[in-house]
Amino acid sequence: MADKAANKIKILIIDKHSFFRIGMQHTLSSESDLEIIEHEPEGDLTGLIEIEYPDVILLGIDSMVMAGLELGKNIIRRYPNIRLIILSSNPDDNELFDVVKIGAVAYINKDCKPEDLIATIRDTYTGKYPINDSIFTRPKVAEQVLQQFQKMNSQKIEESVAAPITQRETQILTHICNGNSNKQIADTLNISEQTIKNHVSSILRKLNANDRAHAVVLAARRGLISIEEPQ
């Protein structure tokens, strides 16, 4: 297993056009703190994400706007700790509003300067939401967002934001239950220790757990893992 440095930002580029993916990979790979993977929108994306568990996903939605937004929504719901950046060749207010609704952290024109994209990636990795600046500089979108929240409040809509525990996360929970450290789990599953840390953070958030032990207890109570039957 080739363990990556803890300070590397792992990025997954998803776009229908291989030429764009490869070009983007070449550009971003010149930065020492970025680790790049690329994949088309089709295929086993879930399997790839669970194995690699990127910190940031760059999702191009050209030629597949609605399908791309649905894919983005599913990624965020399933992997809430991953930062999703939407890339578009023709950004506009209507599309921005749709991007805001799925929970992306940034919305960028594909024609942006490489240094601007790299800065955005680093900002989102540290917990910032560049998409907020996009909203507030577009009054029409800001009004739409406000109306949307007012509508939700007036109708008292309660939507569960709890994402399902993935198969990989269940596997990691079971190893935690058996007393294994992150390093031991990483060695057993042949993936990096940082990837395990990312999974654990996602597990804690999904289960609303305070720590690893609390997560195991909550998972066992919900029947997500079996303490009596180690995996």
CORNOR-V892147 format. One record per backbone hydrogen bond with DSSP energy under -1.0 kcal/mol. CO is the residue of the C=O (numbers start at 1). NH is the residue of the N-H. If there is no record, write none. Layout:
CO/NH  CO/NH
This chain:
5/8  9/35  10/55  10/56  11/37  12/58  13/39  14/60  17/21  18/22  19/23  20/24  21/25  22/26  23/27  24/28  25/29  28/31  31/34  33/9  35/11  37/13  39/15  43/45  44/48  45/49  46/50  47/51  48/52  49/53  55/83  56/12  57/85  58/14  59/87  61/64  64/68  65/69  66/70  67/71  68/72  69/73  70/74  71/75  72/76  73/77  74/78  75/79  79/82  83/57  84/105  84/106  85/59  86/108  87/61  88/110  92/96  93/97  94/98  95/99  96/100  97/101  98/102  99/104  105/131  106/86  108/88  109/112  113/117  114/118  115/119  116/120  117/121  118/122  119/123  120/124  121/125  122/126  123/128  124/127  129/132  130/134  131/135  132/136  133/137  135/138  138/142  139/143  140/144  141/145  142/146  143/147  144/148  145/149  146/150  147/151  148/152  149/153  150/154  151/155  152/157  166/170  167/171  168/172  169/173  170/174  171/175  172/176  173/177  174/178  175/180  176/179  181/185  182/186  183/187  184/188  185/189  186/190  186/191  192/196  193/197  194/198  195/199  196/200  197/201  198/202  199/203  200/204  201/205  202/206  203/207  204/209  211/215  212/216  213/217  214/218  215/219  216/220  217/221  218/222  219/224  220/223
